[in-house]
Amino acid sequence: MEIGGQKEAATHREQAAATLLWDVVKAYENIEYNHLIDEAVAVKLPLTILRLNIAAYSVEKFITTNCMVQRGARASRAIGAGCGAATTLIKVHYLRPFGNVMKKIPGLRLKVFVDDVQLDQEDDESIILECFPRAARLVQQVLLDALKASIEENKAALVATSETLATALRKELGAVAGKHTEVANNLGIGTTAGRARRTRANTTMRRLRIIKAGRAAYRLLKLRTVAPMKV
């Protein structure tokens, strides 16, 4: 709910707001072990933990087909997405590169969760037009150069408080701005840049939600009837 709250506050203060949402292509698969080791040393992560995980990820693997076995191979990159340490290791991978970016873009917010990158700014429209594209390019440069990652342009989305602002930002950013939309989902939360949400769920979906809520309420009523609460 933090996203909507920030944008509503900006709208209340009569300021403009813009949010850029990116999806990193194969965030876990593109992490190189050498880079991860360097970052772990820099942030003082216990190397025993890192060695154990890398040993598990890089264990020799074999491909078999029609009773034939290919010579074993070891991975030099990629973290297992289902591993218990995966989110910790990807934070280690991101921490310093994105931390350095934050020092260069005061007044903007950068939030990263695994493969979801969100860049926010609330200010006068003229300041956003000056600062936001530069900040976005810095973040993109870190993804491409330092982290060897890329952006899924088809999933990128730009949300702004006005059509004029969105058009100007998309012109500056190009394809990485993705589509301009009034509502974009980010980690399950609708982002609208403080505007009234005009996009609603379709009639069938609303009906199903109402039915589901009614059934839950009925079950709760029956439970209270069978086993009334004792005070």
Secondary structure, 3 states (H helix, E strand, C coil): CHHHHHHHHHHHCCCEEEEEEEEECCCCCCCEHHHHHHHHHHHCCCHHHHHHHHHHHCCCECCEECCEECCCECCCECCCCCCCCHHHHHHHHHHHHHHHHHHHCCCCEEEEECCEEEEEEEECHHHHHHHHHHHHHHHHHHHHHHCCCCECHHHCEEEECCHHHHHHHHHHHHHHHCEECCCEEECCEEECCCCCCCCCCCHHHHHHHHHHHHHHHHHHHHHHHHCCCCC
